[in-house]
Amino acid sequence: MQKISPYLWFDNQAEEAVNLYVSIFKNSKVESVVRYGEAGPGPAGAVMSATFRLEGQRFMALNGGPHFTFSPAISFFVSCETQQEVDELWSKLTADGGEEGRCGWLKDKFGVSWQIVPTVLGELMQDKDAGKSQRVMQAMLQMNKLDIERLKQAYHQ
């Protein structure tokens, strides 16, 4: 059992968010959903909380009301092996009101922050040649969605 799990507080969109996330990431599933009964405090049948897995990582979600909102101070870092994976996740997570950010960051339509990052970026930025690493950093700073080919071009200049 995973000892620590991210716990996401939604106003009233937990079920929609969980279903979206599970549909986007492979190796993902909803494990359980707890609904309010007649005693409340939410409407009977509405989702109170849910437990789900994304790529094997356990998450929990709560419909807790409008008291708290998400902030970029917490984000989910997603390592991507290919540009196709970057493009697909970027497109799905920014759909229907999500927001693109700089350097691979985005907010989904629920306000949750994600970093969609190709694994090659770390390799390119950790090169012993500081000039190469600096060129990659400068290229990345100009991008919203990260482009592996453009990062490699900057590296090889």
N, C-alpha and C positions, 0 to 999 in steps of 0.2 A: 504494500500500500504506500502511496505517495504521502510523505509526511506534511508537505506544505503545498497548498493549492491556491492559485489566484482566485479571488472572490470578487465578482463584478456586480456593482449596485446599479440597477437600472430604475428608471421611474416606473414604467409599466411595459417595457418592450423586451423583457428577458426572454420570453419564448421565441419571439421573432429573431432576436439576436442569436440565440443558441442555434436555431434552425438554419440561419444564414451561415454561421461559422462552420457548422457540421457539413453543410453542403459544399463549402469552398475547399476545405482541407481534407486530403485523403487520410485514411486510417483514423477516422473520427466517428463519434457516435454520441447520441444522447443516452446517458445511463439511467437517469431517473428524473421525474418531474413531480413536484408536490404542489397540489392545488388547494386553494382555500375551500373550506367546508362552509356549512351554513352559519357557523359561529364567527366567521370572518377572520381577521379584520378586513380583508379584501372581499370583493364580490365572489360568491360561491362559484366554483369551477375555474376561476382565474388562476393563473400560475403564481405561486408564491416563490418557489425556488426551483432550480434545476441543477443537475450535475451532468457534465459532459466531458468528453475527451477530444482534443485536437492533436493529431499526430502523436497519440499516446499520452499527452500531458493532460492531467485532470484539472478542470476548471469548475467553478460553481458560479451561479448567477442568481440574483435576487431581484424581485420587483419590490423595491423599498420605498418608492415614492420620489418626489422631486427634491428631497432634502440635500442630496449630494450629486455632483456631476463629475465626469471624467476630466482628467488633465493630462497634458503631455509629459508631466513629471513621471508617469508610469506608462510604459509602452510594451508591446510585445514584439520582440526581435525575431524575424523569420529568415532563416538562412536558406538561400535558393541556389541550386546547382546550375540552372540554365536561364537564359534570357526569356525563354518561353514561360518558365515558372514565375519569374519576376513579372512579366507582362500580364499573365493570367491572374495572379493574386492582386496586383495593382488595380486591374480593371474591376474585378469583383468587389474588392474592399472599398473602392471609391465610388461605386455605382449608387444611384438613387440618393444623392445628397452627401456622399463622402467628400472629403477635401484633400487635394494633393498638397504636400509640403515639400520642403527642400531636402536634398540628400537622402532620399529613400524613405522619408517619413510621410505618413498619411493619417488622416482620421476617417474612420468609417462613419456611416450615417447615424450611428448611435453616439459618436464622440469618442470612441475608443481609439487610442493612438497605436499605430503599427509601424515597424521599420522593416521594409522589404529589401533585403540586402543580399547580393550575390556573394557566395563564399570567396570568390576570387578577389574581392575587394581587399580583404584582410591580407592576403598574400602579396598583392601589389603594393599595398601601403607599408608593408614591413620590410621592403627590400633594403639591403645594406647601402644601396646607392640613394642618398638623401634626395638627389635631384629627381630620380624616378618617382619616389614616394611623394615628393612635393607636387609634381605634375599631376599625379593621380588625384591627390587631395584637391588641387585647384579645379580639375575637371569635375570631380564629384560635387564641389560647392556650386557649380553652375547648373546642376541637374535637379529635377524633381524626381521622377522615376529613374532609377539607376540603369545605365546602358553599359553592358559588359564590353561591347566592342569599342565604344568611346573611351572607356577606362583603360583598356589595353592599348589603344592608340596613344593616349597620353603617356602611358608607361614607356612605350617604345620610341617616343620622339627623339 
